[in-house]
Structures are given as structure tokens and as C-alpha cells.
Amino acid sequence: MMRFTTLLGLALLGGSLVACAPAQTAAPEVRATPSVDRVSFYPSQPGLAWTYLPQGEPADHTPYVLRSLGPTIFKGQTVSAFSLTGRGAEQTWFRQVGGDGVNLLGFTKPGVLVNLEPDWRELPAQAELRVGGAWQGATRVTVMDTEKNRVVREGTLNYRYDIQDRRQIAVPGGSYDVFVITRRVSDDLGGLFPAVQQMYYAPYIGEVRTYEDLLLTGQNYARPQVRP
């Protein structure tokens, strides 16, 4: 699914002050800690955050951070915004999230706005998240150059999702009961998205392995003791 640290430098006046100065301890980090009771099946509550690393990298490398920013307005609708940052990455997705599934309305990158019409269905209704489940659809993609305020690409994208397996998987963030979901995409925009990708999804947690092969290393809330 924001954290910052402020460092203050203090000058000591004289050696006697140094001798009697109390020992300094590190200030606690400022962070959002959402109540686990408020985390939904498809988590989208404001303040939730997840960290990821590419598969095969050392655990002490700089992670990517996914944050749930909460409600905002996109194309005149109230949606949930999610941002991914780290290592120069900067992307924001705009989604409708609820018990009936997760729909993607569009996303932004620096200088680029991508609109999807109709919404791209990313996850099904809760009751339909099961092995053997499948769904498909098509959407019109409009890519805008936000600096020049003009459309630079348009086309149609077709997608299909198949829930192929359910398994226990261990990643740096822990052990999770996940659904293995394969996504197939074709478009007439020159391959805007990879043709075939796979993701591991855990209800009440989110993506444990993303379509980009990033692995979950942690989240800022305790896992609910609930089986999907």
C-alpha cells in the first residue's frame, strides 16, 4: 500500500556541558499505522504501505514503496489512488476498489497520463477469487503528453486473467497463502504491456509477487488472522 526523518544539529557550549550532557537517543520514526481491523479483502485504506525488491537482490538494497494514498478524483469519479516510488520510479494508479472487485481507470507517470475506457478489470469479486476463475475484457487506451496537453497514442487493449493455482509461498515479507494469477495482454499500440505476466495475490495483503517480478518485503500493518 509516508515516512520522513528530521535531523537537528545541536551545538554544545563548552567542555563542561559535554561532560554532563545526557545521552541522546534516536527519535522515533514518524509513520502511519493503520488499524488492522480496517484492512479490507482488497486493501486500499489510506496510509497502507508495502515495500518490494526485485527477485534475487540483496535484502539491504533500496526498496520500491507502494502506498495507498486514499480517495481522490479521477475523470470526475471518486477513486482510490496508489503510488509507487523508489529508484527513480514514480507512478500513480487510479482504481475503484470494493467487494465486487478492482477496476483500473488510468494511471500517470512523469509527463504521461493514460486513460482507460471502459475500466480495466484487474481483480474479480471476492467470491470469484478462486482457482479456475477467469475473466477478460477490452478497453480503449489513450496516452497523453501532459506537458504538451495532447494525445500521443490511442488504441485498443484486450486482456484475460486466469487464476491457475493457490499455494503457500515464502518471500522476505513472510509466508503467505496466495492465488497465482496469469495475465495475458494484446494491443494495437505496439506492445504497451508485456504479453504474458504472472502475479501472486494474498487477500488482505495485496501483491506478494508483482507482475514486474518484485517480491514483498514487508507492510506497515499486521496481517489479519483471516483465511480468504
Summary of the structure (lengths in Angstrom):
residues: 228
radius of gyration: 21.1
end to end distance: 18.8
largest distance: 74.7
contacts: 608
relative contact order: 0.15
helix: 5%
strand: 55%
